[in-house]
Amino acid sequence: MKPPPFDYHAPRDVAETLEVLAASGEGGKVLAGGQSLIPLLNMRLAAPSCLVDINRVAALDTLEVEPGGVRVGALARHAAVERSPAAARVQPLLRAALRLVAHPVIRNRGTVVGSLVHADPSAELPAVLAVLGGSVRLARHGGATRDVPAEAFFTGPLESALEPGELAVSAFFPSPPPRTGSAFQEVARRHGDYAIAGAAAVVGLDEDLRVTAARVACVSAGPVPVTVDVTDACARRPAASVPWDAVADAVRGNVDPEEDIHASARYRGHLTGVLAVRALRLAAAEAGRAEERAAGGVTGGAE
């Protein structure tokens, strides 16, 4: 299989990249890790008139870690973020999810921002960005930038708020408040496959270890990551006495999975509730340790 013909550009800096994208209009496509784009090109499911290879733009290969969160540049590879101790201290859900992404050889090339822009509702990282309330920074020629929150960034299957001429330059994953834990659970036919169902969870506790905030973002449960706030269903109780069956029902009532060759919609819906509760319980267990982790502090800087 061979891709359709296209013009190839390999800019050396961000300004040149934005200039090429502006000139390319709707026909421009950015190549970073290429782990999704190259197969689409070879199967002729994508046919850009211009391919903009950003792998020589060193300014985009950044990983900035500060107490407020983790900002991942457009060329930061999955593996680099996964292996960063500083990033894991500030936002542990990133590492937990990245370990489930494909296989090491894919993570060595694939990029975090590229996965977000690809906007596959079966992928892990869109769910992480959604449950954390993160954002994606977009830039265009002329200096204009905008930060798009996760709930507005994912607009449909393989569709995002990225407009022609724009470049996703970074993504921001905010750090959790004190006494907050997180977890990621999924089921796939084989490790590294896209998940049949999955859930990213964030749980906050008060000083008496009662659940005061609980959110999940569900994978393979709709056209975009489906975020469900289940704080009320947790009834402000300690995790050991939360009515978890009611929480699972609340999650299932908000998802709309599709049937395919791997699973029926009914099975996916049931599994989503099960995995959401597993992730929430793990997150609640971690929340008791989170305050101690935050008290250790993280020095801001770039890796």
Summary of the structure (lengths in Angstrom):
residues: 303
radius of gyration: 19.5
end to end distance: 38.3
largest distance: 62.4
contacts: 1074
relative contact order: 0.14
helix: 36%
strand: 27%
